[in-house]
Amino acid sequence: MTFTVTDGAQADLAAAWARTAAAVQDAAHHAAARDAETAHVYAQARRALFVDFDEHGERGSYHGIEGMTLSGLESRREKVVAGLGDHARSGAGEDAYAGVLDELLAAVAVVRERAGGVPVRGRVFVLLESIAACRRGGPVRSADRHRGRLLLWAGPPDSAVFTGPAFAGTRLPPDAVGAAADDAVAAYRLHAVRVPPPDGETVMLAAPACSGVLLHELCGHLLEADVFRHPENRLRALMGRRLSHPGLTVVDDSAAPSSWASLHADDHGNPGRAVTLLDSGHVAGTLTSGALTSADGPASGAAGDPGGHAHRTDYRYAALPRMTTLSVLPGPDSAPGVLADVRDGVYAEAIGRATCDPVTGRFVAQVDRARRIRDGRLCEPLSPIHVTGDVVQTLSSIRAVCDDPAVYDTGCVKQQQTVANRNIAPTLLLTGVSCAPRAT
């Protein structure tokens, strides 16, 4: 079955959600008027629409309705919408939500068509969110944060490779979905047979986007103001000092217009803004929420803090300083030229989980896909790698910043809150990285 999402359905959805967003903003205005002494006012509306699927017993989900097959959803979507209880829509709104469900199912159909016999499982979803917030004495600011995501795992569970593009707005472009499925299948086929990685210190060439995940851990979290304020934070004593390659500039922009992680207005009612974390290798700034004390970092006092990076999973949690769209600006080096100069090393293509202890400065990264570099060429795929190191030493070990940035969208967990993140980064060359085989 072919699904087509009409522009009319999207327009109906936009109109229905505009009414919801207006109600959210109105609620925040009333709350602020009732209690002018409240430090922060926050109102939120969220709705998630998603479909889970695999190569065997397909399962579909819609607004928490579980256990339906995709074929059941295809034929019974009107009954699904009608049976949503408190979430029910009528008229144009119902048609609009059914149209978005069609779009999710269409994305699944594209993935399955492109799989080519490789087992692929995944989730495709759209998240609709509107918030309105203000700081004490400030204006109420509102933002729509609609976004979609495709999560794919290609191959058997014990050797599956992951990919997952994300999108701002409610549209899941078929071309982008198809390209992601092709990439997942190609990566699985390339990495179906892997050999053990080197054990010990080595040169690591971090692929575009993968390098952004690495810097997310190496400097991003340590420069979030609530983490930065810890007196033993490894980067605290280095503020203003040169730490890394002179071509390395890292910026986090919570107002980036096309990013799936954009805040526009943060969850304390401050406008989103760009903050430079590393400037030509120098430690330059911190991400603030507008709620911390003046000891928490540059310009982070409760009175003078412009905020812009306060974010929470939903209304049940406190807003924290968080990364949003982290960009490593293109550097002066050519990736092919840098690769050609590596005699022996590791090319890290995809980092899964990574953590960093801000006090000890120890970080751990799980490299899920990698290849061996021999005499300037990419060679055999490697089994998963456990990468460890010291934050300051690793940032100091960057030897090249290339001119080939790429995007990697993901989520980040901090204090049990998961929020959207985008990393935009080019190829980086690091020396003296400690690698070891990782059990799968």
DOLO-811491 format. One line per 10 residues: number of its first residue (from 0); their letters; for each residue x negated, y, z negated of C-alpha. Coordinates in Angstrom, 1 decimal. Example, Ala and Ser with C-alpha at 12.3 -4.5 7.8 and 13.67 -1.06 7.14 Angstrom:
BEGIN
0 = AS = -12.3:-4.5:-7.8 | -13.7:-1.1:-7.1
This chain:
BEGIN
0 = MTFTVTDGAQ = 0.0:0.0:0.0 | -1.3:3.5:0.9 | -0.7:6.3:-1.6 | -0.5:9.9:-0.6 | -0.4:12.7:-3.2 | 1.5:15.6:-1.7 | 0.5:19.2:-2.2 | 4.1:19.7:-3.5 | 3.5:17.2:-6.3 | 0.3:19.0:-7.3
10 = ADLAAAWART = 2.2:22.3:-7.2 | 4.9:20.9:-9.4 | 2.3:19.6:-11.8 | 0.6:23.0:-11.9 | 3.9:24.8:-12.6 | 4.9:22.3:-15.3 | 1.6:22.6:-17.0 | 1.6:26.4:-16.7 | 4.7:26.4:-18.9 | 2.9:24.2:-21.4
20 = AAAVQDAAHH = -0.1:26.4:-21.4 | 2.1:29.5:-22.0 | 3.7:27.7:-25.0 | 0.2:26.9:-26.4 | -0.9:30.5:-26.1 | 2.4:31.8:-27.7 | 1.8:29.4:-30.6 | -1.7:30.7:-31.2 | -0.4:34.4:-31.1 | 2.3:33.6:-33.6
30 = AAARDAETAH = -0.2:31.8:-35.9 | -2.7:34.7:-35.7 | 0.1:37.2:-36.5 | 1.3:35.2:-39.6 | -2.1:35.0:-41.2 | -4.6:37.7:-40.1 | -7.1:36.4:-42.7 | -7.5:33.0:-41.2 | -11.0:32.5:-39.8 | -10.0:30.7:-36.7
40 = VYAQARRALF = -6.7:29.9:-35.0 | -6.5:27.0:-32.6 | -3.6:25.5:-30.5 | -3.9:22.7:-28.0 | -1.9:20.5:-25.6 | -3.4:17.4:-24.2 | -2.2:14.6:-22.0 | -4.2:11.8:-20.4 | -3.1:9.6:-17.5 | -5.3:6.6:-16.7
50 = VDFDEHGERG = -5.5:3.2:-15.0 | -7.8:0.4:-16.0 | -8.7:-2.2:-13.4 | -10.9:-5.2:-12.8 | -11.4:-7.9:-10.2 | -9.2:-10.4:-11.9 | -6.2:-9.6:-14.1 | -5.6:-6.0:-13.4 | -4.3:-3.9:-16.2 | -2.8:-0.5:-15.8
60 = SYHGIEGMTL = -2.1:2.1:-18.5 | 0.0:5.2:-18.4 | 0.6:7.4:-21.5 | -0.2:4.5:-23.8 | 2.0:2.0:-21.9 | -0.3:-1.1:-21.8 | -0.4:-4.5:-20.1 | 1.2:-3.6:-16.7 | -0.4:-4.8:-13.5 | -1.3:-2.3:-10.9
70 = SGLESRREKV = 1.3:-3.9:-8.6 | 3.9:-3.4:-11.3 | 2.9:0.3:-11.6 | 3.1:0.7:-7.9 | 6.7:-0.5:-7.7 | 8.0:0.7:-11.1 | 6.3:4.1:-11.6 | 9.7:5.8:-11.8 | 10.7:3.5:-14.6 | 7.4:4.2:-16.3
80 = VAGLGDHARS = 8.0:7.9:-16.2 | 11.6:7.5:-17.3 | 10.6:5.3:-20.2 | 8.0:7.7:-21.8 | 10.3:8.8:-24.6 | 9.0:12.0:-26.0 | 6.7:12.4:-23.1 | 9.5:12.0:-20.5 | 9.6:14.6:-17.7 | 12.6:15.5:-15.6
90 = GAGEDAYAGV = 13.1:17.0:-12.2 | 9.9:18.6:-10.6 | 7.8:17.7:-13.7 | 8.6:14.0:-13.4 | 7.8:14.0:-9.7 | 4.6:15.8:-10.4 | 3.4:13.3:-13.0 | 4.4:10.4:-10.7 | 2.3:12.1:-8.0 | -0.8:12.2:-10.3
100 = LDELLAAVAV = -0.2:8.5:-11.1 | -0.2:7.9:-7.3 | -3.5:9.7:-7.1 | -5.0:7.4:-9.8 | -3.8:4.3:-8.0 | -5.1:5.6:-4.7 | -8.6:6.0:-6.2 | -8.4:2.3:-7.4 | -7.4:1.2:-3.9 | -10.4:3.0:-2.4
110 = VRERAGGVPV = -12.8:1.4:-4.9 | -11.4:-2.1:-4.2 | -11.6:-1.6:-0.5 | -15.3:-0.5:-0.7 | -16.4:-3.3:-3.1 | -17.2:-5.8:-0.4 | -16.9:-8.9:-2.5 | -18.9:-7.5:-5.4 | -16.9:-7.6:-8.7 | -16.1:-4.1:-9.7
120 = RGRVFVLLES = -14.2:-3.0:-12.8 | -13.5:0.5:-14.1 | -11.2:3.2:-15.2 | -9.8:6.2:-13.4 | -8.1:9.0:-15.3 | -7.0:12.6:-15.3 | -7.0:14.6:-18.5 | -4.8:17.7:-18.8 | -5.7:20.1:-21.5 | -4.8:23.7:-22.5
130 = IAACRRGGPV = -6.1:25.5:-25.5 | -5.7:28.9:-27.1 | -7.9:30.2:-29.9 | -9.1:33.3:-31.6 | -11.5:34.4:-34.3 | -10.5:36.6:-37.2 | -9.6:40.0:-35.9 | -10.3:39.0:-32.3 | -8.0:38.5:-29.2 | -6.4:35.2:-28.5
140 = RSADRHRGRL = -8.1:33.6:-25.5 | -6.8:30.6:-23.6 | -8.2:28.1:-21.1 | -7.0:25.2:-19.0 | -9.5:22.3:-19.0 | -8.1:19.8:-16.5 | -10.5:17.1:-15.4 | -10.8:13.7:-13.9 | -13.3:10.9:-14.1 | -14.1:7.6:-12.4
150 = LLWAGPPDSA = -15.9:5.0:-14.4 | -17.3:2.0:-12.5 | -19.2:-1.1:-13.4 | -20.3:-3.2:-10.4 | -21.5:-6.8:-10.8 | -21.0:-9.5:-13.5 | -20.7:-8.2:-17.1 | -24.3:-9.4:-18.0 | -25.9:-7.4:-15.2 | -23.4:-4.7:-14.2
160 = VFTGPAFAGT = -24.6:-1.3:-13.1 | -22.7:1.8:-14.0 | -21.7:4.9:-12.0 | -19.1:7.5:-12.6 | -18.5:10.9:-10.9 | -16.3:13.5:-12.6 | -14.2:16.3:-11.2 | -12.9:19.6:-12.4 | -9.1:19.8:-12.0 | -6.6:17.0:-11.3
170 = RLPPDAVGAA = -7.7:15.9:-7.8 | -9.9:12.8:-7.3 | -11.2:13.3:-3.7 | -11.1:10.0:-1.8 | -14.5:10.7:-0.1 | -16.2:11.2:-3.5 | -14.5:8.1:-4.9 | -15.5:6.0:-1.9 | -19.1:7.3:-2.1 | -19.3:6.4:-5.8
180 = ADDAVAAYRL = -18.0:2.8:-5.1 | -20.6:2.5:-2.3 | -23.4:3.7:-4.7 | -22.3:1.3:-7.4 | -22.3:-1.7:-5.1 | -25.6:-0.7:-3.5 | -27.3:-0.3:-6.9 | -26.0:-3.6:-8.1 | -27.3:-5.4:-5.0 | -30.7:-3.7:-5.3
190 = HAVRVPPPDG = -31.0:-4.6:-9.0 | -29.5:-8.1:-8.8 | -33.0:-9.6:-9.2 | -35.3:-7.8:-11.7 | -38.7:-8.3:-13.2 | -40.0:-7.4:-16.7 | -41.2:-3.8:-17.1 | -44.6:-2.7:-18.3 | -45.1:-2.8:-22.1 | -46.9:0.2:-23.5
200 = ETVMLAAPAC = -47.7:3.7:-22.5 | -47.1:4.6:-18.9 | -46.3:7.3:-16.4 | -42.6:7.8:-16.0 | -40.9:9.6:-13.1 | -37.4:10.5:-14.2 | -35.0:10.6:-11.2 | -32.7:13.6:-10.6 | -29.8:13.8:-13.1 | -31.4:11.0:-15.2
210 = SGVLLHELCG = -33.9:13.6:-16.3 | -31.0:15.8:-17.5 | -29.8:13.1:-19.8 | -33.4:12.9:-21.2 | -33.6:16.7:-21.8 | -30.1:16.6:-23.3 | -31.6:14.5:-26.1 | -35.1:16.0:-26.2 | -34.1:19.6:-26.6 | -30.4:20.1:-26.2
220 = HLLEADVFRH = -29.2:18.6:-29.5 | -32.1:20.1:-31.5 | -31.1:23.5:-30.3 | -27.4:23.3:-31.3 | -27.3:25.8:-34.2 | -26.0:23.4:-36.8 | -28.8:21.0:-36.1 | -31.4:23.8:-35.6 | -30.8:25.2:-39.0 | -32.2:22.2:-40.7
230 = PENRLRALMG = -35.6:23.4:-42.2 | -37.4:20.3:-40.8 | -36.0:20.5:-37.3 | -39.0:19.8:-35.1 | -38.3:22.7:-32.7 | -37.4:25.3:-35.4 | -41.0:26.3:-36.0 | -41.7:26.5:-32.3 | -39.1:29.2:-31.4 | -40.6:31.6:-29.0
240 = RRLSHPGLTV = -43.7:29.5:-28.4 | -44.7:27.6:-25.3 | -43.9:23.9:-25.6 | -43.6:22.5:-22.1 | -44.4:22.8:-18.4 | -44.3:26.5:-17.2 | -41.8:25.5:-14.5 | -39.3:24.1:-17.0 | -36.3:26.3:-17.7 | -33.2:24.8:-19.3
250 = VDDSAAPSSW = -29.8:26.7:-19.5 | -26.5:25.6:-20.9 | -23.5:27.4:-19.4 | -20.2:26.7:-21.1 | -18.4:28.9:-18.5 | -19.7:27.2:-15.4 | -16.6:27.4:-13.2 | -16.7:24.1:-11.3 | -18.0:21.8:-14.0 | -15.8:19.2:-15.6
260 = ASLHADDHGN = -17.3:20.2:-18.9 | -16.5:24.0:-18.7 | -14.9:25.6:-21.7 | -14.2:29.1:-20.2 | -13.0:30.1:-23.7 | -14.5:28.1:-26.5 | -12.6:26.5:-29.4 | -13.2:29.5:-31.7 | -11.8:32.0:-29.1 | -15.1:33.2:-27.8
270 = PGRAVTLLDS = -15.8:33.6:-24.1 | -18.0:30.8:-22.6 | -21.5:32.0:-21.8 | -24.9:30.9:-20.5 | -27.7:30.4:-23.0 | -31.3:29.8:-22.1 | -32.7:27.0:-24.3 | -36.2:26.7:-22.7 | -37.6:29.6:-20.6 | -40.6:28.7:-18.5
280 = GHVAGTLTSG = -41.6:26.1:-21.1 | -40.9:28.4:-24.1 | -38.3:27.6:-26.8 | -35.9:30.4:-26.2 | -32.4:30.1:-27.8 | -29.7:28.1:-29.6 | -26.1:27.2:-28.9 | -23.8:28.7:-31.4 | -20.2:28.4:-32.4 | -19.4:31.7:-34.1
290 = ALTSADGPAS = -19.0:30.0:-37.4 | -22.4:29.6:-38.9 | -24.5:31.8:-41.2 | -27.2:34.1:-40.1 | -29.9:31.6:-41.1 | -28.7:29.2:-38.4 | -30.7:30.6:-35.6 | -31.1:33.6:-33.3 | -28.0:35.7:-33.1 | -25.9:33.1:-35.0
300 = GAAGDPGGHA = -24.6:35.1:-37.9 | -20.9:35.1:-38.7 | -20.7:38.8:-37.8 | -23.1:38.9:-34.8 | -22.7:35.4:-33.4 | -21.2:35.6:-29.9 | -20.5:31.9:-30.0 | -19.3:30.5:-26.7 | -20.2:26.8:-27.4 | -17.7:25.8:-30.1
310 = HRTDYRYAAL = -16.1:22.6:-29.0 | -14.0:19.9:-30.6 | -12.4:16.7:-29.4 | -9.0:17.9:-30.5 | -7.2:19.8:-33.2 | -7.9:17.2:-35.9 | -11.6:18.0:-35.9 | -13.8:21.0:-36.8 | -15.4:22.8:-33.8 | -19.1:22.3:-33.6
320 = PRMTTLSVLP = -21.9:23.9:-31.5 | -22.0:21.6:-28.4 | -23.8:21.4:-25.1 | -21.5:21.7:-22.1 | -23.1:22.1:-18.6 | -26.9:21.7:-19.1 | -28.9:22.8:-16.1 | -32.6:22.4:-15.5 | -33.6:25.0:-12.9 | -35.4:23.7:-9.8
330 = GPDSAPGVLA = -39.2:23.7:-10.2 | -42.1:24.3:-7.9 | -43.0:20.6:-7.1 | -41.9:18.3:-4.3 | -40.5:14.9:-5.5 | -42.0:12.9:-2.5 | -45.4:14.6:-3.1 | -45.3:13.8:-6.9 | -44.3:10.2:-6.2 | -47.1:9.8:-3.7
340 = DVRDGVYAEA = -49.6:10.8:-6.4 | -48.5:8.1:-8.9 | -50.7:5.1:-8.8 | -48.8:3.0:-11.3 | -45.7:3.9:-13.3 | -42.0:3.6:-13.8 | -39.2:5.3:-11.8 | -36.2:5.7:-14.2 | -33.0:5.8:-12.2 | -30.3:5.7:-14.9
350 = IGRATCDPVT = -30.4:6.3:-18.6 | -27.5:4.8:-20.6 | -27.5:5.6:-24.3 | -30.0:7.9:-25.9 | -30.5:9.4:-29.4 | -32.8:11.7:-31.2 | -33.6:12.3:-34.9 | -34.0:16.1:-35.3 | -36.1:15.7:-38.5 | -38.5:13.0:-37.5
360 = GRFVAQVDRA = -38.5:14.1:-33.9 | -38.2:10.4:-32.8 | -36.1:9.7:-29.7 | -34.9:6.5:-28.2 | -33.6:6.1:-24.6 | -32.2:3.0:-22.9 | -33.1:3.0:-19.3 | -30.6:0.8:-17.5 | -32.0:0.9:-14.0 | -35.7:1.4:-13.1
370 = RRIRDGRLCE = -38.2:0.5:-10.4 | -42.0:0.0:-10.6 | -44.2:2.6:-8.9 | -47.3:1.2:-7.1 | -49.6:3.3:-5.1 | -47.1:6.0:-4.6 | -44.2:3.8:-3.5 | -41.0:2.5:-5.2 | -41.3:-1.2:-5.5 | -39.5:-4.0:-7.4
380 = PLSPIHVTGD = -36.5:-3.3:-9.7 | -37.2:-3.7:-13.4 | -35.1:-5.1:-16.2 | -33.7:-2.7:-18.8 | -36.3:-0.6:-20.7 | -36.5:0.7:-24.2 | -38.2:4.2:-24.1 | -39.4:5.8:-27.3 | -41.4:8.8:-28.2 | -41.9:12.0:-30.2
390 = VVQTLSSIRA = -39.8:15.0:-29.0 | -42.6:17.6:-29.1 | -45.2:15.3:-27.5 | -42.8:14.2:-24.8 | -41.8:17.7:-23.9 | -45.5:18.6:-23.8 | -46.2:15.7:-21.5 | -44.1:16.9:-18.6 | -46.5:17.4:-15.7 | -44.1:18.2:-12.8
400 = VCDDPAVYDT = -40.7:19.8:-12.4 | -39.3:19.2:-8.9 | -36.9:21.0:-6.6 | -34.3:18.3:-6.1 | -31.5:18.8:-8.8 | -28.6:16.4:-8.9 | -25.5:16.1:-11.1 | -24.7:13.5:-13.7 | -21.4:13.7:-15.7 | -21.0:11.9:-18.9
410 = GCVKQQQTVA = -19.6:12.3:-22.5 | -21.5:13.0:-25.6 | -20.8:11.8:-29.2 | -21.7:13.9:-32.2 | -20.2:13.5:-35.7 | -17.7:11.0:-34.2 | -16.5:13.6:-31.6 | -16.8:12.8:-27.9 | -16.7:15.8:-25.5 | -17.4:16.1:-21.8
420 = NRNIAPTLLL = -21.0:16.9:-20.6 | -22.6:17.7:-17.3 | -26.3:17.4:-16.7 | -27.9:19.0:-13.6 | -31.6:18.3:-13.3 | -34.4:17.6:-10.8 | -37.0:14.9:-10.8 | -39.5:15.2:-13.8 | -42.9:13.6:-14.2 | -43.9:12.6:-17.7
430 = TGVSCAPRAT = -47.1:11.0:-18.9 | -47.8:8.8:-21.9 | -44.3:7.5:-22.3 | -43.9:4.4:-24.4 | -42.0:1.6:-22.7 | -40.9:-1.9:-23.8 | -38.6:-4.5:-22.4 | -35.1:-4.2:-23.8 | -32.8:-7.1:-24.6 | -29.5:-6.9:-22.6
